[in-house]
Amino acid sequence: MHSLSSEDFYERARLFHGCASPGLMLGASMVDLALHSLGRTQQYDALCETSRCLPDAVQLLTPCTAGNGRLHIVELGRFALCLYHQVSGKGVRVYLDHAKTTGWPNLNRWARGVWTGSEKDIVRLEREIRHAGISVLSARSILIQDTFLHRQKQEPGVACISCGELHPASMGPQCRACQGRSPYIPRLPAEISSFFR
Ligand SMILES: [Zn+2]
């Protein structure tokens, strides 16, 4: 189990995440359950199946961060996370089990994405999450695919034939940005390009 009291967790959540959001509170229970199921090992990585809230619960409560390479985010759109052994790939996946939320009306609507809470409802939702604890979660053993474990290793970089920047050789001669996956507009409007002159 993580070593923070719930008061400490709420304070750190506010500082780190902006607020102790419902997703972060649920995420804390999910991390607790996963850590408890994983046993004593310190050699684990974390994987979140959504970028929503869960990565911050992992970063607040475990040594796995996006920056140290031990937190992986794979956008599967599911409110689930797993902790797994770095070498064997054996681990535990914990998810919000919506079938178990039927007794918690606010949590059930929140989980289904149809919750439009008033301030009163937010208080009710937070109370439901606290009282429900791990009873709305399910866990199962998982084994990470070899290709995914392998992909995390450092690999040689090559210069992109279009932009010249280094990128992993496995992505091909062009970097992903030059393959059309850049989030940036190719030609900046004049008023923006003047920023950094
Ligand atoms: Zn490029």
Boltz pocket constraint, residues with backbone or C-beta under 6 A from the ligand:
constraints:
  - pocket:
      binder: B
      contacts: [[A, 160], [A, 161], [A, 162], [A, 163], [A, 164], [A, 165], [A, 174], [A, 175], [A, 176], [A, 177], [A, 178]]
      max_distance: 6.0
